[in-house]
Amino acid sequence: MITKFDSIRPFDDSDLPVVLDRLVNNRQLMASLLSFRFSSWPKLLHPLLGWLTKKYVLKQSENIRSLRDFQVLVEPYVQRMIDKTTDKFTISGLEQVDLRTPCLFISNHRDIALDPAFVNWALHINGQDTVRIAVGDNLLNEDWVADLIRLNKCFIVNRSAKDRRQKLADAKLLSEYIFHTLKSDDQHIWVAQREGRAKDGRDVTNPAIISMLSLNKPKTLELSAYISQLRIVPVSISYEFDPCDISKANELHETELTGAYDKQDSEDIRSIIDGMTGYKGQVHVHFGEVLDGEFASAKEVADHLDKQILAGYRPFASAVVAAKLLGLTELSPSQDFSAREIAAAEKYLTKRTENLAPGVATKLLQMYAMPLQLRKT
């Protein structure tokens, strides 16, 4: 049955046969899997490895009868990623959130794929269903990427419209879909606090996100009452080390020098892969309190989110060392770190910055130290 949300909703079970067949026969997907998995193997073997890769994907797809089956298939890979690329994964605050009613989780945004993945994992290991994820249409340039994303409970945020009327229509549809998901489909949702990652480490909610959520609000309903209905939960995601720190620092430095940054077509996909496979050290996810109070504007809601997200952010030794290397010795978190943690962070950051131009190195260190600076202001 055709619905008004078909253009943005995640795939459902009825979509699976067509989508899986499309993926298995997509040459770009097979080539990407081959490049990712066997990049160091001799090119002479690539035809054989490509054939074996397709056979393996085809075999796996035969076991998928529902979206739940797809997530079960993905689950061990997420577990393996956490085991191989993190030293410790911790959670706090979730026990204080009533999850019997769907929540709209709004988190800081440091990594394209990992932010919702870690929120999902925190919910999953606590016996909860995973979230539906808001994803910008800038990530959907490749058909196979769009298919994989929508198989993984992602819905589309259309940002490419140029016409103001179309932009408003897209925003209204998105707002309505989010409310429908929470109230009719009984599903949790994850949304980033801003468009684009906080490459400088400054976690600030864009009030436009709140304004978009409020477009579905009945005119007779107060903003505070509608925000209460959405059950917004602020989430703070803290990474000890960022696998994309160098690329972020390069972008920030180039933007500062030239006033612009020319992003390559495949750069977002590269960032996703680097984030998934790169070393992250410790990762902590903190769930705040459901927003409840009197809010006169979207800006007031955003400010309240910022306070909770900053308060829930857990600084690691990397932040302290970065501040020290920048000469910001007055910055210090509430907790102490062992000499071993400090030494490990110093070794990591020194190695990451040793071959960088001074301006790029400074941007990288500022990124790590920023949460400490924000707490001082």
N, C-alpha and C positions, 0 to 999 in steps of 0.2 A: 504494500500500500504506500502510495506517495504521500509524504508529509511535508510541511513547510520547512522542516529542519534538515531535509535530506542533503542539502548542499554543504552543511557544516558538521553534521553529527558523526560520531564514530560509526564504524561498520557494526552491523549486528549479525546474528547467526545466519540469517537468510542471505547475506552477502558473501559468505565464505566460499562457496564453490567457485564463483566467478573470479573473486579476488585472488584466491590461492592459485588457480590456473594461470592467471595473469602474471603472478609473481614467479612461478616456476619457469615460465617461458620468457621472462624478461632478461635479455642479454646483458643489459647494464648492471642489473642486480648480480647476476652470476659473475660478471667481470669484477665487480666490487668485492664480492665475497672471496674470489680467487686472489685478488690483490691484497686484501686485508689478511687473509689466512696464510698465504704462501708467497709473500713478497720476497723472501730471502731464498726461495727455491730457484733452481736453474730454469730459465725460460723455455728450454727444450721440453720440460715436463709439463708446461702449462696447458697444452691441449688435453692431455690425459687427466690432469688435476681438475680442469674445468668440467670435463665429462663426469668425473667422480663427484664433484661438488653438486652438480645438477641432480645426479642420482640420489645423493644423500638428502638434498632439500626435498625432492619428490617423495622419498620414503617418509620423511618427517611429516610432510603435509598430509599424507594418507591417514595419519592418526589424529588430525584436527577435525573435530566435528562441531565445535562451538568455540566462541571467543575464550571461554574458560579454559578449553584445551590448549589454545594458543598461549595463554598466560602460564599455564602449567609447564608448557614446553620451554618458555623463556626463563622460568624461575631458577633452574640450576645455573644458568649463565649469569644471572644477577648475583646469586650466592657466590659463584666463582670470582666474579669481578670484585666483590667486597672482600673476599678472602685474600685475593692476590694483590689488590691495590690499596688496601687500607690496613692500618695497624690496629685500629679499634673503631667500632661503630656503636655509639651510645644514643640513648633517647631519654628525654625528660618531659614532664608535664602532661603526657598523653593520658595518664590515669585520672586526671582532673577534668577531662573533656567527656561529656556524655555523647557517645557515638551511636546511640540507638536512633537518633535523628540525624539525617545527613548534614554534613558541614561543608562550608566553603572555605577551604584552606588557602590563605594568601601568604606567600613566603617571599623572603628576599631571593634575588635571582643572581646566582654566580655561575651556573653551568646549564647549558641548553637542555640536556637530557637528564643529568644526574639529580638536579633539584627535585623534580617530581618522582624520580626513581627512588630516592632515599625516603621521601615521604611515603611512597607506596610500600617500601620495605618495612618501615616502622609500623605501618598499619597491618601489613600482612603477618608479621611475626607476633602481633598481638591479636590475631584472630579476626581481623577486620577485612572487609572487601576493599579492593584498590579503588583509586580515584579516577574520574574522567579528567583529562588533562587539556588545558587550553594551549594551543600551538599556533603560532603565527604562520600565515600562508607563505611567508618568505622562505620557509623550510621545504616547500612543496614543489620546487622547480623540477624535480625528477618524479615521474609517475610512480616508480617503485618505492621511493621514499614516502610519498603520500599514502600509498597503500599500506605500508608497514606501520606508519604512524597511526592511521585510522583503525588498523587491526588492534592496536594497543590502547584502545579506549580514549583516543585523542579526538578532540573536536577543533574545528578550524576557526581562527580569528582572522577575518579578512581585513588586510591592511593596504591592499594594492589599489583600491578605488581612488580615482582622482577627483571625480565629481562629488561635491559636498552633499548632495541629496543621496547619492549612493552610499557614501560613508555613513550618513545618519541611518539609512535603512539597514545597512550591515550591522551597525552597533545595536540598533533596536532588536534585530533578529537574534543577535548573540545574547543580549540581556534577557530576552524572553526564553531562549533555550536554556540558559543557566538556571533560571527560576523553575522551568519545567523539569529539568534534571533533578533538582533538589526536592521538589514537591510532588511530582508525578512519577518520575522514574525511581525515586528513593535512592539516589546515588550521591556519594561524596564527589567534590570537585576540587581541583587544584588550579590556581591562577597565580602568575607571578605578580609582584607588586609594581612592576613597571615593564614597559616594552624594552627588550634588550637587556643583556647582562650588566650588572654593576661592575664594570671593568676596573674602576678606580677603588672598589671596596666600599663605596658610599651607598648604603642601603636606604633608599628613600622611596616611599610610595608615591606614584603619580596619581594625583586626585582625579585625573581623567578615567582611571580604572574604576573608581567609585562612581563617577558620573555615568559611565557606561552601565554599570550594574543597576543604577537607579532609573534607567530609561523605562524599565518595565513597571515601575512603581505607579499605582493608581494615583490620580491627581488628588483624591480626597485623603490619601494616607500620608502621614508625617514621615519624613526621612528616617527618623530614629526607629519608628515602628517597622519600616521596611527593612532596614539594616538588621534589626532583631530577627526578622523572619528568615533572612539569609544565613544566619548562624555563622558569621565570619570568625574563623580561628586564625590568628597571626601565627606564623611558623618561622623560626630562625634556624637556618642551616649554616653550620660552621665547618669550614675545611681548614685543616692544619696547613696543607700545601695544595696549591692550585696547579694542575697539570697544564693549564692554558695560560699561566702567568706571563710567560715571555711574549706570546702572541698578543695578549691584552696590552702589555706594556709598550710593545712596538706600535700598536694602533693608537694608544693614547699619545705617545711621543710624536708620531707623524701628524696626528690631528693638531697637536699644539704648534708644531712647526709650520704646517702648510694650511691649516684651517679645514682640512678635509682628509678622509681616509677612503681609498678606493678598495672596496672589499671584492675579492675574487669570487667567482660563481660557486666554487666548491668549498669555500672557506668555512661555512657553517657546518657542513658534513665533516670536514677535517677536525673542527673543534669538538664535535660530538664524539668522534673516535678517540681523539687525544684525551678528552675528559674521562671516557669510559676506561681506557687502557692505562692512563698515567697514574703515577703514585700520588696518593692523597693524604697519607699519614693518618691522623685521627679525624673522624667525622662525627659531629654531634647534631642532632635534630631536637629542637625544643618546641613544644606546642604550648602556645599561650592560652589566655582565657577568651571565651566567646565574647565578641564585642556586644556590649549592652550598656546603653546610656543615652544621654541627650546629645544629639548631633544636629547642628544647624546647617551644615554644609558638607560637601564632599571633602573639602580641605580639612575639616575637623576630624572626619573619619580617618583620613590618610594620616594625620598627625598622631592619632591614637594608635594606629597600626605601627607607625614608626617607633613610638615609645616602647611598645611591647616587643617588636622584633629586635630592637637594639638591646633591650634589657635581657632578652633570651639568648642573644648571641654569646657564644663561648670563645673567648680569645685563647689561642694556643701560644706556645713558646715562640712560634714563628712571628707573631705580632710583636712580642717584646724585643726579639732580636732585630727585627726590621726597624723598629723605633730607635733602638740603640745605634744601628748602623747609619741612621739618618741624623743622629745627634739629638734625638728627641728623648733624652733620658728622663724627663719629668713624667713620661707616660708609663704607667704600670697598672696591670690588672689587679683585681681583688685577690686572686689566688697566686701562690708561689709555684715556681717550676723547679724541678730538680736540675742539678748541674748537667746531668746526662741529656735531659730534654733540651736545655739551652744549647749545649754543644752540638746536638744533632741538628737543631734548627739553624745554627750558625753555619755548619758545614753545608747544609742544603742550600741556603740562600747565597752563600759565598760562591758555590759552584754554579748556581743559576745565573749569577750576575757577572762572573769573571770575564766572560767574552762579550759582554754587552757594551754598547756605547754608554757613556756616563749618564746621559739624559734618560735612556731606556732603563738602565739599572735603577735610577732614582724613582721612576714611575712604578717599577715592580715592587720596590721596598715600600713606597707610599701605599700601594694597594693592600699590603699585609698589615701595615700600621694603622690604616684608616679607622677601623672599629674602635681602637683605643683613643684616637683623636676625637671621634664623635662622642665618646662617653665623657670626655673632658669639657665639651662645650655645653 
